[in-house]
Amino acid sequence: MKTFHSSEARVLKDRALYTVDNDLPFRMGFVYAKATMWCLEYADRPELNDCEELPNNALEFFNNVAEPLSSLSTAHADRRLLGDS
């Protein structure tokens, strides 16, 4: 590929969204897939374009990505404490 413009970016994003939607829940789990989908779709939210005040991006990221993913690491740590690998 010699050029990478908005049309190519859209195709790439569509392919990533398709993969996340169809393969990631099976391979990595629903929580991980949902956090990934939130990240991929964040910039396309219509309310970001016509809002009068800026959203709290850090809080939204924490609630939609960091917190759900931290529950995965806690579950893994709890299993290790019980002797499961």
C-alpha positions in Angstrom: 0.0 0.0 0.0 1.5 3.3 -1.0 -1.1 5.6 0.6 -3.0 5.5 3.8 -5.8 8.1 4.0 -9.2 8.2 5.6 -10.8 5.7 3.3 -8.1 3.1 4.1 -8.3 4.0 7.8 -12.0 3.3 7.7 -11.5 -0.1 6.1 -8.9 -1.0 8.7 -11.1 0.1 11.5 -14.1 -1.8 10.1 -11.9 -5.0 9.9 -10.7 -4.4 13.5 -14.3 -3.9 14.7 -15.4 -7.1 12.9 -12.6 -9.1 14.5 -13.2 -7.7 18.0 -16.9 -8.3 17.7 -16.6 -11.9 16.3 -13.4 -13.4 17.6 -12.2 -11.6 20.7 -15.0 -12.6 23.1 -14.2 -16.3 22.3 -10.4 -15.8 22.5 -10.0 -13.3 25.3 -13.4 -13.1 27.0 -16.3 -10.8 26.9 -14.9 -8.2 29.4 -11.7 -7.8 27.4 -13.6 -7.6 24.1 -16.0 -5.0 25.4 -13.2 -2.8 26.7 -11.4 -3.1 23.4 -14.6 -2.2 21.5 -15.2 0.8 23.7 -11.7 2.1 22.8 -12.2 1.5 19.1 -15.6 3.2 19.0 -14.8 6.1 21.4 -14.0 8.8 18.8 -17.1 8.0 16.7 -19.6 8.8 19.4 -22.0 11.5 18.1 -22.3 13.2 21.5 -18.6 14.1 21.4 -19.1 16.3 18.3 -22.0 18.4 19.5 -21.4 18.6 23.3 -21.2 22.0 24.9 -18.8 20.8 27.7 -16.0 18.5 27.2 -16.4 14.9 28.5 -14.3 13.6 31.4 -12.2 11.3 29.2 -10.1 10.0 32.0 -13.1 9.0 34.1 -14.9 7.4 31.2 -11.7 5.4 30.3 -11.4 4.3 33.9 -15.0 3.2 34.1 -15.1 1.5 30.7 -11.6 0.1 30.4 -9.3 0.2 33.4 -11.9 -1.0 36.0 -13.3 -3.9 34.0 -9.7 -5.0 33.1 -8.6 -4.8 36.7 -11.3 -7.2 37.6 -9.7 -9.7 35.2 -6.3 -9.4 36.9 -7.9 -9.8 40.3 -9.7 -12.9 39.3 -6.4 -14.3 37.9 -4.6 -13.4 41.1 -7.3 -15.0 43.2 -7.1 -18.3 41.2 -3.3 -18.3 41.7 -3.8 -18.0 45.5 -6.1 -21.0 45.4 -3.4 -23.0 43.6 -5.1 -23.0 40.1 -3.0 -22.0 37.2 
